[in-house]
Amino acid sequence: MSEECCPRFNPELWDEKTIVWKDKKFLQDRVTSFIHIPLNYGAVMTRATRVAEAAGAATATRIILTDENSLWGADVYIETGKDIPGARMATLSGTFLSKVFEGPYKNMRLWINAMNAYVAAQGKQPRKLYFYYTTCPKCAKKYGKNYVVILAEVTAG
């Protein structure tokens, strides 16, 4: 792994923004978890990154979203620039409100509550939450910041 495997994250680009995606392409994979604690996140990211790079589909922005849909696992969505034949692909379309949080993962419940309050203050209802872990633990330590973006898919209106 290179010294800078994760690009430095700029929170201003994501904090309290409205994002609209239409058929945004993602390589989809699954992480095994134990009570929402990922057990093989690094291995899944390595595998998925290799697949995307080999297909020439990796993007410079490297957006990776996590759908914490079970205590025992989570779907991950790795942004791609094109479809990858033979891979499990997904597209996301919709309007998303985003908010940036910084600190240890133990604050996740507080962040989710703050995100839900932010969405409500915008007069919206969250349909689904996605989590964008902006850097790996090594890069977060190197940069001195552990940023997490929560994206709330909301109904347009």
ZICOR-V818788 format. One record per residue. N is the residue number from 1. RES is the residue in one letter. PSI is psi in radians with two decimals (none if undefined). OMEGA is omega in radians with two decimals (NA if undefined). D_LAST is the distance of its C-alpha to the last C-alpha in Angstrom with 2 decimals. Layout:
# ZICOR-V818788
N RES PSI OMEGA D_LAST
N RES PSI OMEGA D_LAST
This chain:
# ZICOR-V818788
1 M 2.39 -3.12 43.69
2 S 2.88 3.13 43.59
3 E -0.58 -3.14 43.73
4 E 1.37 -3.12 40.14
5 C -0.46 3.13 38.38
6 C 2.26 3.10 34.98
7 P 2.65 3.10 33.87
8 R 2.33 -3.06 33.42
9 F 2.37 3.08 29.81
10 N 1.79 -3.07 28.12
11 P -0.46 -3.12 25.69
12 E -0.46 -3.14 24.38
13 L -0.29 -3.03 22.66
14 W -0.31 -3.00 20.56
15 D 2.13 3.12 20.37
16 E 0.89 3.12 17.07
17 K 2.74 2.97 15.42
18 T 2.18 -3.09 12.14
19 I 2.29 3.09 13.44
20 V 2.13 3.10 12.30
21 W 2.46 3.02 15.00
22 K 1.98 3.13 16.00
23 D 0.75 3.08 19.11
24 K 2.25 -3.01 20.35
25 K 2.40 3.10 23.81
26 F 2.49 2.92 25.38
27 L 2.25 -3.08 28.77
28 Q 2.40 3.10 28.43
29 D -3.12 -3.09 31.16
30 R 2.38 3.08 31.90
31 V 2.41 3.05 33.39
32 T 2.37 -3.10 35.70
33 S 2.82 2.97 35.20
34 F 1.94 -3.05 37.05
35 I 0.93 3.11 34.85
36 H 0.09 3.07 32.16
37 I 2.01 -3.08 34.91
38 P 2.41 -3.13 35.04
39 L -0.47 -3.07 38.52
40 N 0.54 -3.08 38.35
41 Y -0.82 -3.12 35.42
42 G -0.77 -3.14 37.77
43 A -0.71 3.12 39.42
44 V -0.74 3.14 36.17
45 M -0.71 3.11 34.93
46 T -0.84 3.13 38.34
47 R -0.86 -3.09 38.36
48 A -0.70 3.12 34.85
49 T -0.73 3.11 35.50
50 R -0.74 3.14 38.77
51 V -0.83 -3.12 37.18
52 A -0.76 -3.13 34.53
53 E -0.73 -3.14 37.21
54 A -0.55 -3.13 39.73
55 A -0.01 -3.09 37.32
56 G 0.52 -3.06 36.49
57 A -0.02 -3.14 32.82
58 A 2.59 -3.14 32.53
59 T 2.75 3.12 30.21
60 A -0.52 -3.09 31.03
61 T -0.46 3.04 27.87
62 R 0.84 3.11 28.82
63 I 2.21 3.10 25.52
64 I 2.02 -3.13 26.37
65 L 2.57 3.09 23.85
66 T 2.30 3.05 25.11
67 D 1.76 -3.11 23.66
68 E 1.25 -2.99 25.85
69 N 0.08 3.12 25.74
70 S 2.68 3.02 29.27
71 L -0.41 -2.97 32.01
72 W 0.02 3.13 34.18
73 G 2.93 3.14 32.12
74 A 2.50 3.01 29.00
75 D 2.40 3.07 27.51
76 V 2.51 -3.10 27.49
77 Y 2.01 -3.11 25.71
78 I 2.06 -3.09 27.64
79 E 2.38 3.05 26.04
80 T 2.78 3.12 28.12
81 G -0.15 -3.13 28.40
82 K 2.94 3.05 29.32
83 D 2.58 3.09 30.09
84 I 1.94 -3.13 33.21
85 P 2.35 3.11 35.50
86 G -0.11 3.14 36.57
87 A 2.73 3.06 34.03
88 R 1.91 -3.08 31.26
89 M 2.73 3.06 28.14
90 A 2.70 3.01 24.43
91 T 2.51 3.07 21.34
92 L 2.31 3.07 18.01
93 S 2.45 3.08 14.83
94 G -3.05 3.11 11.31
95 T 2.30 -3.08 9.43
96 F 2.35 2.98 11.81
97 L 2.38 -3.11 12.54
98 S 2.61 3.10 16.31
99 K 2.43 -3.10 19.07
100 V 2.41 3.08 22.80
101 F 2.70 -3.14 25.56
102 E 2.36 3.11 29.30
103 G -2.95 -3.11 32.22
104 P 2.65 -3.11 33.82
105 Y -0.35 3.12 32.06
106 K -0.26 3.11 33.40
107 N 0.06 -3.02 30.57
108 M -0.78 -3.13 27.94
109 R -0.73 3.10 27.32
110 L -0.72 -3.14 26.88
111 W -0.73 3.13 24.45
112 I -0.76 3.10 22.32
113 N -0.73 3.12 22.38
114 A -0.67 3.13 21.49
115 M -0.79 3.12 18.56
116 N -0.66 3.09 17.22
117 A -0.70 3.11 17.83
118 Y -0.79 3.13 16.06
119 V -0.78 3.13 12.84
120 A -0.67 3.13 13.26
121 A -0.39 3.09 14.05
122 Q 0.05 3.13 10.70
123 G 0.43 -3.09 9.29
124 K 2.93 3.04 8.26
125 Q 2.28 3.09 10.55
126 P 2.26 3.05 12.56
127 R -0.64 -3.10 13.33
128 K 2.55 3.07 16.18
129 L 2.41 3.01 18.01
130 Y 2.58 -3.11 20.01
131 F 2.22 3.13 22.88
132 Y 1.75 3.08 24.17
133 Y 1.89 -2.88 27.80
134 T -0.41 3.14 28.57
135 T 2.73 3.03 32.35
136 C 2.87 -3.13 35.10
137 P -0.65 -3.14 37.22
138 K -0.77 -3.14 40.00
139 C -0.61 3.08 37.84
140 A -0.73 3.10 36.08
141 K -0.75 -3.13 39.62
142 K -0.77 -3.11 40.72
143 Y -0.31 -3.14 37.85
144 G 0.21 3.14 38.07
145 K 2.40 3.06 34.34
146 N 1.52 -3.12 32.44
147 Y 2.41 3.00 28.80
148 V 2.28 3.06 26.15
149 V 2.28 3.00 22.50
150 I 2.23 3.08 20.09
151 L 2.21 3.08 16.90
152 A 2.04 3.02 14.26
153 E 2.23 -3.09 12.26
154 V 2.82 3.06 8.85
155 T 2.42 -3.14 6.36
156 A 2.58 3.13 3.74
157 G none NA 0.00
